[in-house]
């Protein structure tokens, strides 16, 4: 009411409920991607699993939810927030190979 920021506690179950639809869309996208992927690559993913990166990987229990829905092992990267930047940096070190 004052327009000033304030701290509010929100229960984890309320957050889970709020993002459930988005999580289901992510799961649908993963399933569709696996269905459209060549059999060799899909088999490799099924055998070795999916690695989650980025901020979404930090959602408590997201790995289990995705694994249960897809029946594929799911792992969280060691530094999920830094993975994309680190990978991009490594790719830029070999930019000539990436151009091929």
N, C-alpha and C positions, 0 to 999 in steps of 0.2 A: 504494500500500500504506500510505502514511503518512496518507492523507486530505488532504494538502496539495496545492494546485494545482501543476501543473508544465507546462512547455512541451513540446509534442510536435510534431514535423514530420510532416505528412501529404502524400503525393504528390497532385498535381492529378488524376491518373488515378483515384486511390482516391475522391476527392471526386466526380468525374464519375460513376463507377460507382455510388456511393451515392445520388446524386440522379437517376439516369437515369429511374427509374420515374415520379417526380414530374414531370420535364420532359416525358415522353411524355404524361402526363395533361394537362398544360398545353397541349401541342400539339393533343391531341384536343379539348379545350374550345374552342380557337381555331377549329379546323376546323368544329366543330359550330355555333359562333356565326356564322361566315361563311355557312354553309349555311342558317341560320334567319333571317338578316338580309335585309331587302328588297333586291331587285336593285340599286337605285340606290345604296344605302349600301354594299353589298358591292363594287360596281364602284369606288366612291370609295376604299374601303380598299385594294383591289387596285392601283389607280392610284397612290395616294399613300403607302401603306404603313401599318405598325403602329408605334406609338411605345411603347416599354417604359418603365415608371416603377417606382419602389420598389426595394427591396433586391435583388430577383431580377434586375433589369436590370444589376446589377453583376457577375453571374456571367460569367466570361470565356468569350466565344464564344457566349453564349446567343442573341444576335441572329442569328448565322449559322445556328445549329441550327434556330431557328424559321423563318427565311426559307427554308432548304433544304426543310423539311418542308411548308411551306404554299405555297411559290412566290409569296410576297408579300414586298415589301421591308420590312425591319424596322430601326428606328432606336432608339437609346437617347437618352432625354431628356437635356438639358443638365445638369440637377441632379435625377437620378432620385429621390433620397431626399427632396427638398423639394417635388416636383411636387404631390402630393396636398394638402399643407398650403397651398401657394401657391394652387392652384386653388380650394380651399375658401374661403380668404380673399377671393379675387376674387369668388366667388359670393355671399358674404355682403355684399359692397359693393352688390350688386344684388338683394337678397333679395326685393324686390317683384316684379321680373321673373321670378325663379325660382318664385314662388308661382303664377304663371299657367301 
